[in-house]
Amino acid sequence: MYKYFISLCFLFVFVDTYSQTQKKDTLANKTKDSIVYKSNYGFRVGIDISKPIKAQVDGSYSGFEIVGDYRIKKNVYIAAEVGFEEETTNEDYTNSTSKGNYIRLGLNYNAYTNWLDMNNEIFVGYRYGFSLFEQTLNSYTPNTSNANFGNYFPLSPTTTPQTTTGLNAHWSELMVGVKAETFKNIFVSFSVSYKVMMSVKDPENFKSLFAPGFNRIFESNTGFGFNYTISYLIPFSKK
């Protein structure tokens, strides 16, 4: 009788020990699963390094651009670019220079799902662009190719500069890009954009050929742009 009683006691002890072990494992797994990796929320500011590089390669161009964004939701950022550009455009019969300031405002949406505490992005964005600039007609030669007297009396170019101030341009652009955190809070980004001109103010008896922030203005009123930026995140909080 005692033999069976002792065996039964050992059975209860074994079952109780096993159940306690199972409970501890379950709690440990729940603790591990409940770990939440928070992401930095803050203001990110940087520069577009493609513009000084272009200025070194192309002597007719100069410019700089400051970029920034602020994270408002998990995958949504308010973004802006502010800059200055000057470019000289040389056509068959004209040579002109446009220079001025611009700003682009909009949103970025991050479509990339990060692992753990990574902060990389594959984003799509929209911008509204606005620029204020002036354009100088440096020189021009009248086009006399269809006039009989032009073949006999070639005209000399007029080199007296004519500057028109107070010009402006408005446009929309869609962009896609990637952004990677290469070091702690330091990001490298590359993006391309498709731009559509909404309105532009032209000088009298001439056409605006270049708008800062938009680039070259073609007859289709569309264009493309690209940015290569380095930026630094100033974290305010983690969520």
Secondary structure, DSSP 4 states (H G I P E B T S, - for coil): -HHHHHHHHHHHHHHHHHHHHHHHHHHHHHHHHT-----EEEEEEEEETHHHHHHHH-TTEEEEEEEEEEE-SSSEEEEEEEEEEEEEEE-SSEEEEEEEEEEEEEEEEE-----TT---EEEEEEEEEEEEEEEEEEEE----TTSHHHHHSPPPPB---EEEEEEEEEEEEEEEEEEEEEETTEEEEEEEEEEEEEEEPPPTTS---EETTTEE--TTSEEEEEEEEEEEEEEEEE-
